[in-house]
Amino acid sequence: MPELRTTIPVLPEGATLVDSHCHLDMEDYRDDLQQVVERAARHGVSGIVTIGIDLASSRQAVAIAGRFKTVRATIGIHPHHADDVDQTTLDELALLVERNRDQIVGFGEIGLDYVKRHVAPERQRSALIMQLGLAKELGLPIIIHDRDAHEDCLKLLQSEGPFDQGGVMHCFSGDLEFARTILDMNLYISIPGIVTFKNAQDLQAVAAQIPLDQLLVETDGPFLAPVPFRGKRNEPLYTIYTAAAIATLRGVALSEIARHTSDNACRLFACTFSSDEAPTS
Ligand SMILES: [Zn+2]
């Protein structure tokens, strides 16, 4: 297990990280968003992808990406809001992409959540199918949310694919066998801060063994803060703790994890993050 760290692990000179998934539009960041983004950049987290979960949050994500050079946005309707997915909403999302191509780098998060089941599974599945179609039409990579729905997610990804722009299984929660199936579909696997939790053996095995060129790191902030901040607000800076834990698990240098995961994020999201510039506002 990675040791507990009370000071921020320092990225080696020149190394950078990308937080592939967080929710900067959420209430939790309302009072200090600028500090959160700047703090991350100052410590080498030079890219942040802020994720839409419904129409309003997708719009906010785009607006936030417009404010900061290190931030890009994705748009989409989360399975918790699958009831919102109809033709009108899809048209709005498409319009948003059309008008903000520079800011929008992916479609999601979309997927299936059979833990909370805010929306009936069948409705979740039809919302996912519609959005996968639109993502393909728009030429955007997909960001998939899958909680306790591995089998159905897989089935739909297989029936609706292939996805030429690729995609990522965010906040990965399966075992190594499921990871291999996802990797075979040429999707990325994004490892959250949960990997630092003592009881996360399955996720640690995945993080230790999947190929470095299909690995991403994320906070999913404000949720799921890594040790030593477990239970507190998560923020993009803490991507460093997750990357450091993965480096320890794999027995490689942190810079190695940083280099690969940053390259992967730039490849998947087809963008460069302005690492050497301060945020614009
Ligand atoms: Zn999320």
Residues whose N, C-alpha, C, O or C-beta is under 5 A from the ligand:
A	BS01	ZN	D220
